[in-house]
């Protein structure tokens, strides 16, 4: 469709689009959204959505930290792959972000937003949850998380366990290591 314009005419560009002028011809194109490392993005796929954590741009591709096809089935996660940059990509909804984070947890992984990397999942009890830790006598002690400084210190030190059996395995290993200690 050719539209003749006169000097002073105004064209309103639709949201999400841009005007490209080449050889005195104006073409309205879909504007590609720019993403930053760590942004959660979604692409509409034939039978669902591809949700991913953006990493970088390489040529005409977007490199991602991990992705998941959300189509109602438990699919494997993919790590450090690419997707075509020209696909209509948008920022993920909070629900989509949580879907990907839950899949990461099920895969034993977690997203470290500060360092922009996938890390091994570290269970953290919620307020009111029971947890176990190893005391200074290498005994396994149970506690309920109330969110105080002691709870935070136990968690930060890596001495926070979901089950008594898991804590006992570490306590036994520590005991074995210390038994053979020589000064």
C-alpha positions in Angstrom: 0.0 0.0 0.0 1.5 3.3 -1.0 0.5 6.5 0.9 1.4 9.9 -0.5 2.4 12.4 2.2 2.9 16.1 2.0 5.3 18.3 3.9 4.0 18.7 7.5 2.0 15.5 7.5 2.4 13.4 10.7 2.4 9.6 11.1 1.8 8.0 14.5 4.0 4.9 14.9 2.1 2.1 16.7 3.5 1.0 20.1 6.1 -1.7 19.8 7.0 -0.6 16.3 9.6 1.7 14.7 9.8 3.6 11.5 12.7 2.7 9.1 13.5 5.2 6.3 15.4 3.9 3.3 15.5 5.5 -0.1 12.7 7.9 0.9 10.5 5.0 1.8 9.1 4.7 5.3 8.6 1.1 6.6 6.9 0.3 9.9 8.7 -2.6 11.6 8.1 -4.4 14.8 10.7 -3.1 17.3 12.9 -5.7 18.9 13.0 -5.3 22.6 16.5 -5.1 24.1 17.2 -7.4 27.1 19.8 -7.4 29.7 21.7 -10.3 31.3 19.4 -11.9 33.8 16.1 -10.8 32.3 13.3 -13.4 32.2 11.9 -13.6 28.6 9.2 -15.5 26.8 8.6 -16.5 23.2 5.3 -17.8 22.0 5.8 -21.3 20.6 3.4 -23.4 18.5 2.2 -25.5 21.5 3.2 -23.3 24.5 5.8 -20.8 25.4 9.6 -20.9 25.6 10.6 -19.2 28.9 14.3 -18.4 29.3 16.8 -16.3 31.2 18.5 -14.0 28.8 22.4 -14.0 28.8 23.7 -12.1 25.8 23.3 -11.4 22.1 25.4 -13.2 19.5 24.9 -12.3 15.8 21.2 -12.9 15.2 20.7 -15.1 18.2 19.9 -14.6 21.9 22.1 -16.7 24.2 20.3 -17.8 27.4 21.4 -19.2 30.7 18.5 -21.8 30.7 15.2 -22.3 29.1 12.0 -24.4 29.4 9.2 -25.1 27.0 6.0 -24.5 29.0 3.5 -26.7 27.3 1.8 -28.5 30.2 4.4 -31.4 30.2 7.5 -31.8 32.3 10.2 -31.0 29.8 13.9 -31.0 30.3 15.7 -27.7 31.0 18.2 -26.5 28.4 21.3 -24.7 29.5 23.6 -22.2 27.5 21.9 -22.4 24.2 20.6 -19.9 21.6 17.3 -18.8 20.2 16.6 -16.6 17.1 16.7 -12.9 18.0 14.0 -12.1 15.5 11.4 -14.1 17.3 8.7 -11.9 19.0 10.2 -11.9 22.5 8.7 -10.2 25.5 9.4 -9.9 29.2 8.1 -12.9 31.2 5.1 -12.6 33.5 5.6 -13.2 37.3 3.8 -16.6 36.8 6.2 -17.6 33.9 9.2 -16.6 36.0 8.0 -18.7 38.9 7.3 -21.6 36.5 10.9 -21.6 35.3 12.3 -21.1 38.9 10.2 -24.1 40.1 11.6 -26.2 37.2 15.1 -25.2 38.1 14.5 -26.2 41.7 13.1 -29.6 40.6 16.3 -30.0 38.6 18.4 -29.2 41.7 19.4 -25.7 40.5 18.6 -22.1 41.3 19.0 -18.7 39.7 21.5 -16.4 41.4 20.3 -13.0 40.3 23.2 -11.1 41.9 25.9 -13.1 40.0 23.8 -13.8 36.9 24.4 -17.6 37.0 22.7 -20.9 37.5 23.8 -22.4 40.9 23.1 -25.6 42.8 19.8 -25.3 44.7 20.3 -24.6 48.5 17.1 -25.4 50.5 16.1 -22.6 52.8 13.3 -23.2 55.4 10.4 -20.7 55.5 9.3 -19.1 58.7 7.6 -21.8 60.8 9.4 -24.7 59.0 11.4 -27.2 60.9 15.1 -27.6 60.1 18.1 -29.4 61.4 21.7 -28.2 62.2 24.9 -29.6 63.7 25.9 -28.1 67.0 29.4 -27.6 68.4 29.3 -31.2 69.9 28.5 -32.6 66.4 25.0 -33.5 67.6 22.1 -33.0 65.2 19.6 -30.5 66.6 16.2 -29.6 65.3 14.8 -26.1 65.3 11.9 -24.1 63.9 12.8 -21.1 61.7 11.5 -17.8 63.2 13.6 -15.6 61.0 16.0 -14.3 63.7 19.8 -13.8 63.4 20.6 -17.3 64.6 18.4 -18.8 61.8 20.2 -16.6 59.3 23.7 -17.5 60.6 22.9 -21.3 60.5 21.6 -21.0 56.9 24.5 -18.7 55.7 27.1 -21.2 57.1 25.6 -24.1 55.2 24.6 -25.8 58.4 20.9 -26.0 57.6 19.4 -29.3 56.6 15.9 -30.3 55.6 16.0 -33.8 57.2 17.6 -35.3 60.3 19.2 -38.0 58.1 21.0 -35.5 55.9 22.3 -33.6 58.9 23.5 -36.9 60.5 25.5 -37.9 57.4 27.4 -34.6 57.6 27.8 -34.8 61.4 29.3 -38.3 61.0 31.6 -37.1 58.2 32.8 -34.1 60.3 33.4 -36.5 63.2 35.5 -38.8 61.0 37.5 -35.9 59.6 38.3 -34.5 63.1 39.1 -37.9 64.5 42.1 -38.2 62.2 43.2 -34.6 62.8 46.8 -34.1 63.8 48.3 -30.9 65.2 
